[in-house]
Amino acid sequence: MEVSPWTKAVWTFFSMPRMYFGSLTTSTDFSVLAWPGTIGLVLAAFAAIWWGRFGLLWFLPLFLLSQVLVSAAQLFNSEVYGYPLFALLGAFLLFQFGIAGYLIIHLKGSRIAAALLSLFTVSYALAVLIPAAFVFSDSYL
């Protein structure tokens, strides 16, 4: 029985956070990215709740954009490869870094928490980039 691409995309959307945070308990390549990001997430969440800095919720679309990228990779499995794939993933990373930097600068009064939260969103984007590149090009290890 063939599984539809939409089913794979929804499954991937919900399984990527589990893979990211699950790598904290194992010794995998993702744990190198997951530990600093998770520490930044916990500290920024504590700061947001303790000091009421709800402007930090502007980082949520960056996390969701990473989820959309990996789900789109499942939808367009083996459709994107070579230079267009590098351009897509490079533009994705530049956008993530650019918006995270913009938010750090413009969230006055919570720049340290914004920097910690950007550490999470950027490390999550890098962790999502690896499986997305493999799925887009249909070249698994």
C-alpha positions as CSV (number, residue, x, y, z in Angstrom):
1,M,0.0,0.0,0.0
2,E,1.4,3.3,-1.1
3,V,1.4,6.2,1.5
4,S,0.3,9.5,0.0
5,P,2.8,12.4,0.1
6,W,0.4,14.5,2.2
7,T,0.4,11.8,4.9
8,K,4.2,11.8,4.8
9,A,4.2,15.6,5.0
10,V,1.9,15.7,8.1
11,W,3.9,12.9,9.7
12,T,7.1,14.7,9.1
13,F,5.6,18.0,10.4
14,F,4.9,16.4,13.8
15,S,7.9,14.1,14.0
16,M,10.7,16.7,13.5
17,P,10.3,18.2,17.0
18,R,10.4,14.7,18.5
19,M,13.6,14.0,16.5
20,Y,15.1,17.3,17.6
21,F,14.3,17.0,21.3
22,G,14.7,13.2,21.3
23,S,18.3,13.6,20.2
24,L,19.1,15.2,23.7
25,T,19.0,11.7,25.2
26,T,21.1,10.0,22.6
27,S,24.5,10.6,21.1
28,T,23.7,11.6,17.6
29,D,24.8,14.3,15.2
30,F,21.6,16.3,16.0
31,S,22.5,16.5,19.7
32,V,25.3,18.9,18.8
33,L,22.6,21.2,17.4
34,A,19.9,20.4,19.9
35,W,21.7,21.0,23.2
36,P,22.5,24.7,22.7
37,G,19.1,25.4,21.1
38,T,17.2,23.7,23.9
39,I,19.1,25.5,26.6
40,G,18.4,28.8,24.8
41,L,14.7,27.9,24.4
42,V,14.4,27.0,28.1
43,L,16.1,30.2,29.3
44,A,14.2,32.4,26.9
45,A,10.9,30.8,27.9
46,F,11.7,31.4,31.5
47,A,12.6,35.1,30.8
48,A,9.4,35.5,28.8
49,I,7.2,34.2,31.5
50,W,9.1,35.7,34.4
51,W,9.3,39.2,33.0
52,G,6.3,39.1,30.7
53,R,8.2,39.6,27.5
54,F,5.5,38.3,25.1
55,G,7.1,40.0,22.1
56,L,9.3,36.9,22.0
57,L,6.4,35.1,20.3
58,W,7.6,36.7,17.1
59,F,10.1,33.9,16.9
60,L,7.3,31.3,16.5
61,P,6.9,31.9,12.8
62,L,10.6,31.0,12.3
63,F,10.0,27.7,14.0
64,L,6.9,27.1,11.9
65,L,8.8,28.0,8.7
66,S,11.3,25.2,9.5
67,Q,8.4,22.8,9.9
68,V,6.9,23.9,6.6
69,L,10.3,23.4,4.9
70,V,10.6,19.8,6.0
71,S,7.0,19.1,5.2
72,A,7.4,20.6,1.7
73,A,10.4,18.4,1.2
74,Q,8.1,15.4,1.7
75,L,5.6,16.8,-0.8
76,F,8.3,17.5,-3.4
77,N,10.3,14.3,-2.8
78,S,13.0,13.9,-5.5
79,E,11.8,16.9,-7.4
80,V,14.4,19.4,-6.3
81,Y,18.2,18.7,-6.6
82,G,21.4,20.3,-7.6
83,Y,21.8,24.1,-7.7
84,P,18.1,24.9,-7.2
85,L,18.2,22.9,-4.0
86,F,21.3,24.7,-2.8
87,A,19.6,28.0,-3.7
88,L,16.4,27.1,-1.8
89,L,18.2,25.9,1.3
90,G,20.6,28.9,1.2
91,A,17.7,31.3,0.9
92,F,16.0,29.6,3.8
93,L,19.0,29.9,6.0
94,L,19.6,33.5,5.1
95,F,16.0,34.3,5.8
96,Q,16.2,32.6,9.2
97,F,19.4,34.3,10.2
98,G,18.1,37.7,8.9
99,I,14.8,37.6,10.7
100,A,16.4,36.3,13.9
101,G,18.9,39.2,13.8
102,Y,16.2,41.7,13.1
103,L,14.2,40.5,16.0
104,I,17.2,40.6,18.3
105,I,17.8,44.3,17.4
106,H,14.1,45.4,17.5
107,L,12.9,43.6,20.7
108,K,14.1,46.3,23.1
109,G,14.1,45.3,26.7
110,S,14.5,41.6,25.9
111,R,17.5,41.4,23.6
112,I,19.2,38.7,25.7
113,A,16.1,36.5,25.7
114,A,15.7,37.2,22.0
115,A,19.3,36.1,21.4
116,L,18.7,32.9,23.3
117,L,15.5,32.2,21.4
118,S,17.3,32.9,18.1
119,L,19.9,30.4,19.1
120,F,17.0,27.8,19.3
121,T,15.4,28.8,16.0
122,V,18.7,28.8,14.1
123,S,19.8,25.5,15.6
124,Y,16.4,24.0,14.8
125,A,16.6,25.4,11.2
126,L,20.0,23.8,10.8
127,A,18.8,20.5,12.2
128,V,15.8,20.5,9.9
129,L,17.9,21.5,6.9
130,I,19.8,18.1,6.9
131,P,16.8,15.8,6.5
132,A,15.1,18.3,4.2
133,A,18.0,18.3,1.8
134,F,18.0,14.5,1.7
135,V,14.3,14.2,1.1
136,F,14.2,17.0,-1.5
137,S,16.8,15.3,-3.6
138,D,15.8,11.7,-2.7
139,S,19.4,10.8,-1.7
140,Y,19.3,9.1,1.6
141,L,22.4,8.0,3.4
